[in-house]
Amino acid sequence: MPTTIEKLVLIEKITDRIANRYEAVRVMAKEARRLNSLIIRGAQADADFKPTTAALNRVIDDKVKYEYVEREEMPDEMFTEDEK
């Protein structure tokens, strides 16, 4: 079945929301894991629900909030001795 152009997601749609494409992948992956855990815990979802696709659409629709935490703002106990 050929993919129609409407189903293609252009990277520009994603980078409009999150400037760094690699950070966007991390944000989408974390959101997909969150959605999947809701389904595992019993949330209702359609039979054809795909957490990865839903996470992608939520990022594009600006429904996922995230923030950068600078290393200086993180407590020292989050790091191993080698990372300090």
PASEBA-1860 file (N, C-alpha, C; in nm, 3 decimals):
! residues 84
1> MPTTIEKL> 0.084/-0.118/0.000/0.000/0.000/0.000/0.088/0.125/0.000 ~ 0.081/0.206/-0.102/0.167/0.325/-0.109/0.126/0.429/-0.004 ~ 0.225/0.500/0.046/0.202/0.603/0.146/0.158/0.731/0.075 ~ 0.050/0.789/0.124/0.004/0.914/0.065/0.081/1.029/0.126 ~ 0.085/1.139/0.056/0.163/1.255/0.100/0.106/1.312/0.230 ~ -0.025/1.295/0.257/-0.084/1.347/0.379/-0.029/1.275/0.502 ~ 0.013/1.151/0.487/0.061/1.074/0.600/0.209/1.100/0.630 ~ 0.280/1.161/0.538/0.420/1.190/0.562/0.434/1.306/0.660
9> VLIEKITD> 0.524/1.292/0.752/0.551/1.398/0.849/0.685/1.460/0.811 ~ 0.680/1.584/0.778/0.803/1.654/0.743/0.876/1.697/0.868 ~ 1.007/1.687/0.864/1.089/1.724/0.980/1.068/1.870/1.018 ~ 1.030/1.953/0.922/1.008/2.095/0.951/0.892/2.114/1.049 ~ 0.790/2.028/1.042/0.678/2.039/1.136/0.726/2.013/1.278 ~ 0.819/1.921/1.292/0.869/1.886/1.424/0.966/1.993/1.473 ~ 1.057/2.037/1.387/1.155/2.135/1.429/1.095/2.275/1.447 ~ 0.972/2.296/1.403/0.903/2.420/1.437/0.872/2.424/1.587
17> RIANRYEA> 0.852/2.309/1.646/0.819/2.298/1.788/0.943/2.281/1.875 ~ 1.034/2.195/1.830/1.157/2.166/1.904/1.272/2.183/1.806 ~ 1.357/2.281/1.830/1.459/2.319/1.733/1.558/2.208/1.702 ~ 1.597/2.131/1.801/1.697/2.027/1.781/1.626/1.895/1.750 ~ 1.650/1.838/1.634/1.578/1.717/1.594/1.609/1.597/1.684 ~ 1.729/1.593/1.738/1.764/1.483/1.827/1.691/1.496/1.961 ~ 1.679/1.618/2.009/1.601/1.641/2.130/1.453/1.610/2.105 ~ 1.406/1.641/1.985/1.268/1.610/1.950/1.242/1.459/1.956
25> VRVMAKEA> 1.337/1.381/1.910/1.324/1.235/1.917/1.317/1.190/2.062 ~ 1.398/1.248/2.147/1.396/1.212/2.290/1.262/1.249/2.353 ~ 1.210/1.366/2.321/1.082/1.410/2.377/0.970/1.318/2.328 ~ 0.970/1.286/2.198/0.866/1.198/2.144/0.876/1.058/2.203 ~ 0.996/1.007/2.221/1.013/0.873/2.279/0.962/0.869/2.422 ~ 0.992/0.972/2.498/0.945/0.976/2.636/0.793/0.984/2.642 ~ 0.734/1.063/2.554/0.588/1.075/2.548/0.525/0.942/2.504 ~ 0.585/0.874/2.409/0.534/0.744/2.364/0.538/0.643/2.477
33> RRLNSLII> 0.646/0.643/2.555/0.653/0.553/2.671/0.546/0.587/2.773 ~ 0.521/0.716/2.794/0.417/0.758/2.888/0.280/0.710/2.842 ~ 0.249/0.730/2.713/0.121/0.686/2.659/0.106/0.534/2.667 ~ 0.213/0.463/2.636/0.209/0.318/2.642/0.186/0.269/2.784 ~ 0.247/0.335/2.882/0.228/0.293/3.021/0.084/0.317/3.065 ~ 0.019/0.421/3.014/-0.122/0.444/3.045/-0.208/0.330/2.992 ~ -0.177/0.283/2.873/-0.253/0.173/2.814/-0.231/0.045/2.894 ~ -0.107/0.021/2.934/-0.076/-0.099/3.013/-0.152/-0.096/3.146
41> RGAQADAD> -0.165/0.022/3.204/-0.236/0.034/3.332/-0.387/0.033/3.318 ~ -0.438/0.024/3.195/-0.581/0.007/3.177/-0.656/0.121/3.111 ~ -0.587/0.222/3.063/-0.656/0.331/2.993/-0.716/0.277/2.864 ~ -0.830/0.327/2.828/-0.898/0.281/2.707/-0.831/0.340/2.584 ~ -0.812/0.257/2.483/-0.753/0.303/2.357/-0.813/0.222/2.243 ~ -0.812/0.279/2.125/-0.858/0.207/2.007/-0.765/0.090/1.980 ~ -0.817/-0.008/1.908/-0.735/-0.125/1.875/-0.616/-0.088/1.788 ~ -0.631/0.014/1.706/-0.522/0.054/1.617/-0.440/0.171/1.672
49> FKPTTAAL> -0.452/0.200/1.803/-0.377/0.309/1.865/-0.229/0.275/1.867 ~ -0.148/0.370/1.822/-0.002/0.353/1.820/0.060/0.465/1.901 ~ 0.121/0.431/2.015/0.177/0.535/2.102/0.282/0.622/2.033 ~ 0.362/0.564/1.946/0.466/0.644/1.879/0.404/0.748/1.787 ~ 0.304/0.707/1.711/0.236/0.800/1.621/0.162/0.907/1.701 ~ 0.098/0.865/1.809/0.027/0.961/1.894/0.124/1.062/1.954 ~ 0.240/1.016/1.998/0.340/1.107/2.055/0.389/1.206/1.950 ~ 0.413/1.158/1.830/0.455/1.245/1.720/0.351/1.353/1.695
57> NRVIDDKV> 0.225/1.313/1.687/0.118/1.410/1.662/0.103/1.508/1.778 ~ 0.121/1.462/1.901/0.111/1.551/2.017/0.224/1.654/2.018 ~ 0.343/1.616/1.974/0.453/1.712/1.964/0.423/1.816/1.856 ~ 0.377/1.771/1.741/0.345/1.863/1.632/0.233/1.959/1.673 ~ 0.133/1.908/1.748/0.022/1.991/1.793/0.055/2.075/1.916 ~ 0.180/2.068/1.961/0.229/2.145/2.076/0.153/2.111/2.205 ~ 0.122/1.983/2.222/0.053/1.936/2.342/0.149/1.874/2.443 ~ 0.276/1.862/2.408/0.375/1.805/2.498/0.463/1.918/2.549
65> KYEYVERE> 0.467/1.932/2.680/0.549/2.036/2.741/0.678/1.974/2.792 ~ 0.787/2.041/2.771/0.917/1.994/2.816/1.002/2.116/2.849 ~ 1.108/2.094/2.923/1.200/2.203/2.951/1.340/2.146/2.965 ~ 1.437/2.228/2.935/1.576/2.191/2.952/1.617/2.219/3.096 ~ 1.691/2.128/3.153/1.746/2.148/3.286/1.897/2.155/3.269 ~ 1.951/2.268/3.304/2.095/2.286/3.293/2.166/2.198/3.395 ~ 2.282/2.152/3.361/2.358/2.062/3.448/2.383/2.125/3.585 ~ 2.405/2.256/3.590/2.431/2.323/3.717/2.309/2.320/3.807
73> EMPDEMFT> 2.188/2.309/3.750/2.066/2.309/3.828/2.034/2.171/3.885 ~ 2.099/2.068/3.835/2.072/1.932/3.879/2.144/1.904/4.010 ~ 2.078/1.831/4.101/2.146/1.795/4.226/2.262/1.700/4.201 ~ 2.365/1.710/4.283/2.485/1.627/4.265/2.456/1.479/4.274 ~ 2.354/1.438/4.350/2.327/1.295/4.365/2.277/1.231/4.235 ~ 2.245/1.312/4.134/2.204/1.257/4.004/2.322/1.209/3.921 ~ 2.443/1.244/3.961/2.562/1.212/3.885/2.648/1.109/3.959 ~ 2.718/1.029/3.882/2.817/0.941/3.943/2.944/1.021/3.967
81> EDEK> 3.038/0.966/4.037/3.162/1.037/4.067/3.238/1.073/3.939 ~ 3.227/0.990/3.835/3.298/1.016/3.709/3.238/1.134/3.634 ~ 3.109/1.162/3.653/3.041/1.268/3.579/3.055/1.405/3.644 ~ 3.092/1.408/3.771/3.100/1.537/3.842/3.213/1.623/3.796
END
